[in-house]
Amino acid sequence: MPGTEDSSSDKEQYLDLFLKIGLDERTAKNTIANNKVTANLTAVIHEAGVTDGCSRTVGNLIYTVATKYPANALVHRPTLLQYVVSSKIKTTAQLDAALSFFGTTASEDLRLNEFEEACGVGVEVSVEEIEQAVNEVFEENKNVILEQRYRTNVGELLGQVRRRHPWGDPKIVKQFVDAKLLDLLGERTAADNEKPSKKKKDKPAKVEEKTVAVVTPEQPPEENLNPFLIFPQPEENFKVHTEVFFSDGSVLRCCNTKELLEKHLKATGGKVLTRFPPEPNGYLHIGHAKAMFIDFGLAKDRGGGCYLRYDDTNPQAEKKEYIDHIEEIVQWMGWEPLKITYTSDYFQDLYDLAVELIRRGHAYVDHQTPDEIKEFREKRMNSPWRDRPVSESLKLFEDMRKGLIEEGKATLRMKQDMQSDNYNMYDLIAYRIKFTPHPHAGDKWCIYPSYDYAHCIVDSIENITHSLCTLEFETRRASYYWLLHALGLYQPHVWEYSRLNVTNTVMSKRKLNRLVTDKWVDGWDDPRLMTLAGLRRRGVTPTAINAFVRGVGITRSDNSIINLDRLEYHIREELNKTAPRTMVVLHPLKVVITNLEADSIINLDAKRWPDAQTDDASAFYKVPFSNIIYIENSDFRMKDSKDYYGLAPGKSVLLRYAFPIKCTEVILADDKETILEIRAEYDPSKKTKPKGVLHWVAAPSPGIDPLMVEVRLFDRLFLSENPAELDDWLADLNPQSKVVIPGAYATYLLQNAAVGDKFQFERLGYFVVDRDSTPGKLVFNRTVTLRDSYSKGGK
């Protein structure tokens, strides 16, 4: 099996093996970088008997089996692989159905006839049948297609065909759909190729809808699918959850008895109950947004409820500040907890069950030091106190509770299996002594349960139906079920998903805490951080975050990192609908209009929205045009060129919403280099048709400067895509991640802007009013630039 110390020759062998089954070189190399996936894929290739190679189609299906096959049904995996190799299962739709079938069948006896029916083995869908289904779908959706033309959601059309013929060849289906579109609509026109953002309607009405439910973009189409269909119903929670393997060859198949499940369903009414269980030892980040989306989203989708449960088992790391922050952020993200609970609410129940665990012979009081425990676990050796009498452990555990034993001199450990292949079965610690008052439970306790002991028991006590967590907890699933089985408690359905990793940032709480504590950033809500508080301060909406998370999906691919461009795409999609336009000049360069009287002010209409209708007064705002205006310093050059559309001596440009101006003179400082001001003439007839269009801000009246504001330009915090991999990750901090511009000029339209108000500064990006603003000085944070690389192919 591949491990952390694989040699280069081993990696070459894996690469050769993976290329033989048709993986492209990039996928193969990414796989080798992940030991777990490498081990799974290698095992699956040998099980399938294709070590000498196979077709790319079969290889891709085998790769899917290696990465998505349910762990509770490994006994049936060789059977599935034979169906794949023999091409009885040959499409992704068939394989997805097979994986779902095995996920619910688990280790039960396999009924081949039911299996083959469930995944369409032997079903042949003719080309004629596919063509007929496509014609039917187009006839049903003809009016919508003619209206939306090539902006029609093709994914939805494909889905309708797939529902008619789930086992039809998706490539043939796509060919017919594309041909039918071309036949119905003809060739794409220039209008079809315009960006959707240029055709949005009713912008002013949408300004008032800042708290609407999750808005998902038209692309990618998979974001419109229901991501929660993969989870079973509560009444199905009687099947095998996982298999706990012991070193003596025995296997514990954990599942609910009929009596336990009926008792659970009676208590819950059959509703889905989930929990979002953050530790109150720091601020939540965007990874927690994914956890919230899954935990709260599943409950909402099924008409159930989700607990907000503080996992407060470590009093030394927890603060009231974090508890308050978490509750606030959960609500800001749009989620409503069924109930707010604390693991500490159940300390007495947990203690009583620990006593029962000792009585049943499944726990013991240990006196090893942390270093000794680590050494014995590495050597797979039992503790010298492992087999002490039950009565002795009961007495010592009571002494621990009463505070009669010094801190660090004893722990309660679960008696699991020190010879197991799973290190999370190496007699995990259930209780430690800590003479530290608890922020929620007070000073009643001096012993505190561990996560491994408390989490599963509280899940059971709260009748959680689906216990969902990230993939690093997958190896703890065995311990989770072992403990519930040992105590005879109800067992929730456990499922792990991949962490949300985003480029150019760090997600580790330890690293985030280091950045905040050592003042590399300006607190937990620094807009450069991927904390939810930081994103909120940066002007990102919860709608955009939830749309991003929904698009990423609830996957189990544990080696993926999502490009920040993808998040920025969703941010722009949301702000494009809700942020009115205005003009701000970051680095003002004075321009004097010589052919306009000094006391003359022309009030012009500027658009809040790009497609504002002329009969809608609310879609416009007034901007003054006077003889003194300011443009961006970077929009002027002393030397013109063909590829330059800014202002230069003797050249004309168009001022947005105003008039063409022509540079007639440049006033330089004594050093003959520094430009003090530009002299220009404007064309009131607008007959001049320059190519360049500039944003600008004017002096609102003689002797009065435009509104001065501070603008903070935020960029990616780290230069590398994955700074967490670097030994010296702090050296990778981007020195330009925060640039402060104290003297920007804005229109007076912004003078009454409140903290949290969002705007698009034309040509510059989207900005939000920061909490550092004062009555005399507004401060704006740049949320995101106008550039969008994700919709142009970024991933």
N, C-alpha and C positions, 0 to 999 in steps of 0.2 A: 504493500500500500504506500502511496506517496506520503511523504512527511515533510517536515520543515527543513530537513537537511538533504533534500534531493540534490544529487550531483548534476553537473551539466550534462553528463552522458545519459542520466535518467531522464532529464527533461527532453533531450533529443529523441529518446525512445518514445516518450509520450507524444511528442510532436509528430513523429512519423506515424504512430498509431492513429492519432486523431485525423491526420491528413488523409489516411487511407480510407476512412469512412466518409470522406467528402466534405469535412469542415473546411471553411476557408482559413487561410493562415492566421488572420487576425483573431478570429474566434478561437482557434486552437491555442494560440499563445496566451490569450486572456484566460482560457480555461486552465492552462498549466500554472498560471499565477495564483490560482485558487486551489489549495490542497484538497479541500472537501469535494469540489466538483470533479477534480482530476481523479480522485479515488472512486467516486461514484461512476464516472464515465468509463474508466478502465474496467471496473467490475462488470458493468453492463455490456461492454463490447465482448468480454470473454463469455458472459452468459449467453449472448446472442450468437456466439460462434463466428464472428466476422473479423477476427484479428488479421485476416489477409485482405480485408477491404470489402466494400459494398458500394452501392450506388449512393449518390448524394442525397436522393430522396429518402432512402432507408436510413442513411446516416443522420440526417436531420431529425428524423423521428426518434432514433436511438438517443440522440442528445437530449431531446425533450423528456424521454423516459428517465434518463440519468438525473435530470435537474428537477423534475416535477412529480416523480412517482411517489405515492403516499407511503410513508414509513411504516404504517400499521398493516400493510398488506404485502410485505416483501416476499412472502411464500409464493405469491402468484406472479411475481415479476418474470420468471423464465417463460411462463406460458404466454404472457403478453408479447415478449420479445420474439417468440416463434411466429406469432401472428404478424408481427411487423416484418420480419425477415422474409416470410413467405408471401408478403404483399396482400394478405387477407385484410390487414389494416394498412391503408396506404395514404390516407389524408389526415391532415391535422384535426379536422372535425371528428373523424373516427377515433383518433388517439385521445382527444380531449374527453370524449364520451367514455372511452375505456378507463382513463385515469379517474374520472368521476365514479364510475362503477366500482372500481377496486377500492376507492376511498371509503365507500359505504359498506362494501362487502367485507373489507379488512381480512382477517385470517379465517373467516368461515369457509366451509367447503364451497368450491367454485362450481356453479351450475353453468356449463358451457353454453347451453341453449339460451339462457337468460343473458349471458355475457355477449354472445354474438348478436342477439336481437338488439341489445342496448347500444351497440356501436356499429351496427349496419354491416356486419360481415356478410358477404355474398350478395349484398344489394347492389345492383347495377342500374344506374340512372342514365338513360340514353341521351344522346345529343338532342334528339327531337323533344324529349320531355323537358330538358333544360330550356330549350328555345321557347316552348309553349309557356313555361312558368315565367320567363322573362317578359314575354308579350303580355301576360296577364297582369304582372306587376306594373308594367308601364301604362297599361290601359287604366288601372286603378289610380295611378298617380299622375296621369297625363297633365291635368290642369296645373298642378304644383310644379312639374318639370318645365312646362312651357313658361311659367312665371319666373322661376328661379334660374332657368337655363343651366349653364355649366356650374352654377353655384349649388345645384341640387346635391343633397347629401347622398353620394353614391353608396356609402357604407350602409345606409338605411335600406336602399334598394337591394343591395346584395343580401342583407339580412332577411328581407321579405322572401327572396328567392330561396334562401337557405332554409327558411322555415317550411317551405313547400317540399323541398328536396334536400334534407340535411346531409345526405351522402353524395350529392352531386359534385363533380370535379370543380373546385372553386376557380381554377384557371379558365375553364370553358365558360362558367357562369360570367366571369369578368369580361371575357371576350364578347359574349353576346350583349351584355349591358353596355359596354363601350360602343359597339356597333349600332345598337338601338338608339343610344344618345345621339350619335352622329347622324343617323337616318332621320331622327325626329327634329333635331335642332340645326343641322347643317354644320359647316365649319365654324370654329370659334371666331368671334368678332373681337375687335379691339375692346369693346365694352365688357365682354366676357373676361378679358384678361386683367381688368382693373382690380385693384385690391378691394376686398369687401368693405374696408373701413371708409372708402370714399362714397359708399352708398347708404350709410346709416341714416336713419330718420328720427324725427321727434326728439332731438337731443335735449332741449330744455325740459321736457317732461321727465326724462330719465335722470336729470340732476337730482330730482327729489326722491329717487329710488336707490339711495346709497346703501340701504340695509336690506335689499332684496336677497332672495335665496341664491344659492350657488349658480353662477353663470358659466357655462362651458363654451369654449370656442368651437367654431365650425370645424376646425382642424386641430389635431388629428381626430378622425371620426370615431376611433375606439373610445374616446372620452365620453361619448353619449351612451355607452353600454352600462348596464347595471353591474357594478363590481362585486356586489354582495351575493350573487347567485351561487357562488362556490360553497357557501356555508350551509350545513344541514339544519333541519328544524329541531327544536328542543325534544320533541317526542321520538326522534331518531337516536337519542343519546343513550342507547343501550348496547351499541355495538362496540367492538374492541377499539379503545383509544390508542393504545400503544402496547408494545411488548417489552417487558423489563427482563433482560437476559442476565442470568447469574453465572458465576464462574464454575459452578458444579454442573452446568449444562441445563439446569431447569429454566423454565420461562414462565414469568408471571404475566398473564393476559388480563390487563386491567379493563374493567367494564362495570357499568352499573347493573345491579340486580333489578329484577322487575319491581320489587318492593321499593327500593331506593328511588327508582325513576318515577314511580307512581306518586310517592310522597313528595318528590320535587315538583312534579307537574301540578299536583294539588295546591302546593304553596304558591306557585307562580301563575297559575291559571294557563299554563302552556305558553306564556309570553317569553320572548327573547330578552335576556338580561345580560348586559356586558358591564365592564368596568374600565375606567381610565385611571391607572394607578401610579401617578408620578411621585417620585421622592421629593419632599420639600427641602431640597438642599441646593437649589439653584434656580435660575430662570429657564422657562421653557423655550425650546428652539424649534426650527421648522420640522425637524424630525418628529417632534411631539405633535405637530399639526397633522402628520400622516397618521399617527396613533389615534388622535382624536377623531379623524375622519373615519377610520375603520371602526373604532369602538362605539362612538356616538352614532355614526352613520348606519352601521348594521342594525343597531337597536331602533333607530328611526325608520329605517326601511321596512322592518318587520313589525312595526307598531309596538315595540317594547320600550325598555328604558335602560339607561346607562348610569351607573354610579360614578361619581367623582370620588375616588378613594385615595387618601393620602397614605403612601407607604412609609409611615413614620416609625420605623423600628430602630433608627439610629439617632438618639437624642443629641449627640455631639455635633451632628452636621446640619440639624434642622433649625430654621428660623421662622418666626411669625411673618417676616417680610416675604419669604418665599411662599408661604401658605396663602397669604392675601393676594400675591401676584398671580398664582396659579388659578385661583377662583375667578379673578378679574379677566384673565386672558381666555379662559375657557368660554366665558360669556361673550367676550369680544369676538371670538371666533364663530359665534353663532350657535353654540351648543348649550342645551339646558339639561343639567344633571337630574336624574330621577331623585337622587338624594346625595348629600355630601357626607361621606363617612371617613373614618380614620382606622388604620390597622390597630391603633392603640385603643379604639373602642372595644376591641375584642381581647384585650390582654388577659382578662380573667378566663375567658373561654380557652384561649391558647394555652394558658398555664394548666388548666384542668386536663386538657387533652394531652399535654406533655406528660403529666402524671400517669394518665391512662396508657400512653405509649411505653413508659417504663414498665408498668404493671404487665403489659403484654410481651415484655422481653425484647422490645424493639428500640430501646434507648438506654444509655448509661452515662453516668457522670465520669468525666475524664479529667486527669490532672496534668496532662502534657502541656508544655509551653507551645506557643505558636510555631516556633522553629522546630520543635520536636514533631508536632503534628504534620508540618510540611515535609520533614524528612521521612517520617513513617509512611506518609501518603505516596511520596516518590518511590519508596521501596516496596509499596503495597504490603506493609506490615501492620498487623493489628496492634492497637494500643494495649499496654500491659493491664489496663483497667477495664478492657472491653467485656470480660466475662465475670465481672464482680456480681455478687448476688443482687437480685432485684430490690430486696429490702434495703440494702446498703445504698443503692442509687437513689431510692425514694427518700431516705433520710438525708442524704447529701444535697439532693435537689431542694428539699425543704429548707436546709441550712443556707443554700444559695439565695433563696427567696427572702429569708429573714435577714440577710446581710451579715451572716456569721462567717463567711468565707471571703478572703481578700480578692480584690479584682485581679484577674489574670491567673488565679490559682485553680480554677475549675471551669469546665464547660459541660453542657449537656450535648451529647452527640447521638445521632441516629445510628442504629446498628444495621448497616446496609450490607455492602459487599466490597471488602477491600481488594479483592482479586478481580473485580469487574473490569471490562475493557472501557467502561465509561467512568471517567474520574469524578463525575458528579454523583457517583454511588459510593464514594470513599468515606463513609461515615461522616456525613456533613454535620456541621455544628447547628444545633437547634436553639441553644440559649447561651448567652454570655453574661458575665457580671459587669455592670457599669454603674458606679456610684455617681450618676449624673441625673439631675431632675429632667423630666420630660416636658417639652413645651406644651403638650396637650394633656397628658395624663398626670402631670404634677410629679410629686416625690413619692408616690405610692410604691413604685417598683424600683428595684436595683438590679433586676435581671431583665434582659430584653431579648425577644425572639429574633432569629435571623430571617432574612428574606426567604431562603429555601424552605424554612419551616412554616412561616406565617402565611406566605402568599397563597399557597394552594388551599390551606384550611379556611382562610377568610373567603376565598372564592366559593368554597363549598357552603360555608355558613350563609353567605349572601345569595345562595342559589344561582350563581352565575351560570348561564347556559353556554357561553362561548368565552373562553379565556384566551385572548389574542395577544401575542407578544412578538418581539423581533427575533431574528434567527439565532442570535448568540445564546438565546435561552433554549434552543432546541435540545441540546444535550441534557438539560435539566428536566426534560419531560419525563424521563424514567423516574427520577427522584420524586417529582410532583405526584405521579400516580402511585408510586410505591407507598408514599406516606398516607395518602387518602385511603388506599386499600388496607394498609396496616391498621388504620383507625376505623375502618368500616364506614367511611363517609361518602356522600354523593360526589361523583366525579364529573366536572364540566368537560366540554369538548375543547381541547387545546389545539391551537393552530398558530404557526409562526410565519411571519412575513419578513421581507428584506427591509433593512434600515434604509432611510432616505438619506443618501449622501449627495451633496451638491458641490460642484467645483469651486475652487478659489476660496474655500473657507474651512473652518474646523467645527466639528460637532461635539467632540468630547467635552464633557462637563469639566474635566480637569484642565484641559487646555483653555476653555472659555474662562474658567475661574482665574487662570494664570494671566490671561489678557486683561481681565478687569482688575485683579488685585495689583498687578505690576504696572497698571495705568498705561498699557499699550493702547487702550481704547478708553472712551469717556463713559464708562459704566456699562451695566448690563443692557441698557437700551440704546447703546451707541448704534447709529443707523448703518454702520458697516458690518455689524454682527448679524448672523442668521438667527438670533433670538427673536421670538415673536414680538417682544417689546421693542427691539431694534427695528424690525420690519415695520411695525406700526408707526414708530417715530419717523421712519423714512417715508411714510405715506402710502405703504402697501396696504391694500384692503384685504379683509378676511375672505371676501368673495374670490379675489384673485388667487389667494393661497389655497383655498379649497378646490378651485378649478385646476390649479397646478397639481395638487395631490391626486385628485381624481384622474387626471390624465396620466400620471405616472403609473397608477394601477396598484392593485394589491398583489404584488408578485413575490416569488420566493427566490429570485435571482440575487444572490448575496454578494456579487462582485461588481455591481453596476454603480456608476456615479453619474448623476444627472447634471448636464451642463446648465450653468446659471442662465444661459440664454433662454432656456425653456421657461424658467420662472418669469423672466423679464417679459417674455411674450404674453403671458397671462396678465401681468401687471399692466402692460400697454393696452391689451384688449379691454380691461376694466376701466382704466383711466380715460381712454379715448371716448367712452360713453358718458363719463361723469365729471371730467375736469374741463371747465371752460377755458378758452384761449385768452391770452393777454400778451403784452409785449414788455420785455425787460431787457436792458442792455447791461451786460456784465462788466465790460471794460469800456467806459464811455469815451468817445472821441467827439469833440464839439464841432458842429457844422453850422455856419452862419449863412442863412439864406439872404443874399444881398438884394434881391428884387422883391422882398416882402417887408412891409412896414413893421417896425419894431413893436408897435402896439397892436398889430393885427393878429387876431386869433381865428383860425378856421376850424370849426368843430366837424370832425369826420366820423362816419360810421365804421366801426370795426366789428368783425364777426366773433361772437363767442364760440360758434360752431362752424365748421368748414362748409356745410351745406345749408346755412341759415337762409330761410325764406324771407324775401323782402317785406312781406306783409306781417312778419312776426317781430314786433319791436323788442321783445324780451331776448331775442337771439342776437342783439347788437349792443354795443356800448360805445360811448363817445370818447374820442381821443382828440386832444387839441393839436393843431398844426400851427406852429409859430415860426418866427424867423431864426430861432435857435433850437436846433434839434441835436440829438446824440445818436451816433451809430456805434457798432462794435469796432473797437480799434483794429481788429483783425480783418474787417471788411474794407480797409483802405490800403492801397499800395502806391508807392511812388512810381513803380514801373508796371505797366500793363502787359498782359499776354493774352493769347487767344483762348486759353483754357481757364481764364480768370473772369469771374462774373461780379466782382466787387467794384468799388469805386476807385478811380485813379485820376490823375490830372488830365483834364480834357475829356473825360469819359462820363457817360450818364448811367444811372441806375434808377430803378423804380422803388419808391418807398411804399411799403405794404399799406394798402387802404388809402394811400395819399397820391402824390404826384411824382413824376420823374424829376430828378435833380442832376445837374451837371457841375462837376468840380471845375472851378475857374481859377482858384488860387490856393496855395498851401502856405500857412504861416509856420515858420520854423523857429525854434529857440536859438539862443546864441551859439549853441554847439553845432548848428546847421544840420542836425540829425533828428532831434526830438521834435515831433509834430505837435504844435500847440493847438491849432484849429484849422478847419477847412473852410474855404469860402466857396459858395455854390449858388447857382440860380435854379429856380424851380420852373417847371413848365405847366402853368395853370390850365392850358388847353389839353394837356395829356396827349398831344400828337406824337411826341417822342415815344419810341417803342424799344426801350432797352431790354436786354435779356436778363440781367441780374435783378433780383428782388431782395431788398434788405428790410429787416425789422429796425425799429427806431423808437425813441422816446423824445418828446418835445418839452421845452420849458413851458409850463401851463400859462404863465403870464409874464410880462416883463420883469426881470430881476428875480424871478422865483425859479429855483432849481426843481427838476423833477423829484419825485419821491425817492429818497435814498434808502436802500435796503441792504441787508447782509445776505449773501448767497453762499451756501456750502455745497460744494460739488463732491459727491461721494462716488468712489469707484471700488473695484474689487479689493478686498482686504489683503489678499495674498496674490503673489505673482504666479505661482504654480497652480495647476489644476487640482493637485492633491497634496497640499502642504503637510498633511498628517503623516505622510510617508517619509518625510525628510527628518534626518537626525537633528538638524538645527532648524526647526520649523519657524522659529521667531525671526531668523535671518531672511526669511522669504516674505516678510511683511512688505506690502506695497507702499513706498514712501509718498506716493501721490494718491493714496486712498481717501484722503480728505484735504481739499483745497478750499480755503476760506477767502471769499471776495467781499470785503467790508463795504465797498462803495459802489454798488451797482445802482442803476437808475431804473425806476419803474413808473408806470402810469399811476395817477392818483386813484384810479379804480380800486387799487389794492389797499388803500390806506385803512379800510375798515375790515380787512381780512382777519379772521379769528384762527386760533391755534387748531390745526387739523384740516383747515380748508385747503383744497387741492386745485392746482391750475396747470395748464400747459403754457409754458413760456415758448412762444413761437420760435422755431428753429433751434431751441435749446434743450427741450425735454419737459418732463413732468416734475412739478415741485409741490411741496407741502409747507405750510406755516409751522415752524418749530416752536416748542414750548419755551425756548430761550427768548422769544420775542418780548419786547417791552412796548409801552404806549408810544415811545419815541423812536423805536427802531424795530422793524419787522425782520425776522430771520427766516429764510427759506432753505429747506433741504431738497436737494435733487433726488427724486425717487428713482428715476430711470431716464436714460436718454431717449431720443426719438428713433434711434437706429434699432432695427429688428432683424437679427440674423437667424432666429429660430424658424420663423415662418418661411425663410428662404432656404431651408435645408439644414439648419442647425439641429442638433440632437441633445 
